[in-house]
Amino acid sequence: MRIQLGLTLAVAVATSATLTFALSAEEPVATSAECIYVADTRPSPRAVKTSAELGEITGGTWSATRRAGEAVTLVSPDGSRTTLLAANSTATGVALPLNAGGVWTVENSAQGVATFTVRRSLDGTLGDGTAASPAKLVDGDELRDYGAGDNYTFTLDGVVGLLSRLVLPAGCGLDEVDDGVWKVVTSADGNQYSWAEIVYSADSVQDGPNRRTSREAAMPVSYSGDNWIGDAAKAVTVVFTSPSGTATTLNLMGTGTQTFTFNSSGKWTVTLTMADGMTRTAVISVRGGMTVVIC
């Protein structure tokens, strides 16, 4: 790469004190030496689709590097953690031992994380694509690359937002046959996704999340441990703080509703803390008497 920067600046002062600027890029001011570098501009997560791509990573063509004092940790699909480069190590880079299909995460103690998805077809753990053995997908091109057709059944193997990135076979859509289990179906009407009917209540009159309410008009408030994705094993804490500062804490699991009695008027603060530490806060202004809100 050769970079040339050129700039000529001429300033003329007129009698009216007006400044006139003329810019020219005819002659370079500085010329850099040639520089060769390698960069991977593909998006994250990096999808590893072939044995050749996997070999580039595990063989060191693409290695994990770090600056002095930084630690690099590898998190495998089953959640186990391996220190690849300790903070006190003198090594500057290491190959990534991605030896199984699934989602891998590389964590740098200072620089952040990088995510890799390795197709399970590379290690024989993909599944048959049937109801008894759903395929485990990790990237958006797998349905097309496998030639998936009617009744091909699969799950999404831990990749956030993967459903919206799936490339569907021509003339096909998706039907959710179970919680987290999807099936490719022939689509006669052009619909690409379908799922069971869902009934829920929502207050669309007022801006959220804060509310001014009375006993008669109070709307339900829900809780979730995983931002309403639906994992019943995720813990959640809901704290109700009264106008006087008294706090009531409810330790719950999963997603659902819980009754709570607001026993004094004024502004109540409701704070929800999810399993990953994410919080949601609402201020409920309760007018007169006793107000019951479903939480």
Residue, then its C-alpha position, 0 to 999 in steps of 0.5 A: m500500500r502506498i499513500q501520498l498526501g499533498l496539500t498546498l495552502a495559499v492565503a491572500v489578505a484583501t483590503s476588506a480583511t477577507l481571507t481567501f484560501a486556495l487548496s492544491a494537491e499537485e505535489p505530495v507533502a509526504t510519501s509513505a513506504e509500502c506497507i503489506y498487511v492482512a485483515d479479516t473483514r468478514p462479519s462476526p460471528r465468523a462462520v466456519k463452513t468447510s474443513a479448509e476454513l477450519g484448517e486455516i484457523t486451527g493451523g495458525t493461518w489465522s491466530a489469536t494475538r494480543r498485546a503484552g499483559e492481556a490474557v486470551t481465553l477460549v470458551s467451547p460450545d459446552g461452556s468449558r474455558t481454556t486459557l490460551l495466552a496467560a497475561n504473564s506469558t511472553a507469547t504473542g499469538v496462538a492457533l485456535p483449537l476449534n475441535a468440535g462443531g458449535v459456537w466458540t468464543v475467544e475472549n481478550s481481557a482488554q480487547g473484547v470477544a470474537t465469536f466463531t461458528v463451526r458447522r456440526s457437519l464437520d464433526g458428525t454431530l449435525g443430526d439427521g434433520t428429522a423430528a427424531s434427530p433435528a439438525k443443529l444449525v449455526d449459520g444462515d446458509e446451511l439450509r441452502d447448502y444441505g439442500a433442505g426440503d419439505n419436513y427438514t427439522f432443525t434447531l438453532d444452536g445457540v446463535v443469537g439472531l440466527l433465525s432472521r439470517l436463514v436462507l430458505p429454500a425456494g418456495c418454502g417457509l418455516d413452521e415452529v413445531d415445538d419450543g425452539v424446533w423448526k421445520v421447513v414446509t412448502s409454502a403455497d401462499g408465500n409465508q415464510y414463518s408461522w407459529a402457534e397463536i399467542v395471546y397477551s395484554a399490552d398498554s398501548v395508550q401510555d408511553g412506557p415503562n412508567r405508568r400512572t394508574s389506579r386500582e381499576a385501570a392497573m395493567p399487568v407487569s411481566y418478568s423474565g430472566d432472559n429478556w423474554i427469550g423464554d428460558a425457564a432456567k434463568a433467574v430474575t429478581v424483581v424489587f418493589t420500592s415504596p414511596s417511603g423507601t421500603a423494598t420488597t424483593l421477589n426472587l423468581m425463575g423463567t418468565g411469567t407474572q406475579t401479583f403484588t399489592f401496592n399498599s400506599s399511594g405515591k411513586w413506586t419504583v419497580t426494578l427487574t434484574m435478569a440473569d445476565g445483570m441487565t436491568r429494567t426500571a419503571v416508576i408506577s404512580v399509584r393514586g389513592g387507596m389500595t392498588v393491585v398490579i399484576c407483576 
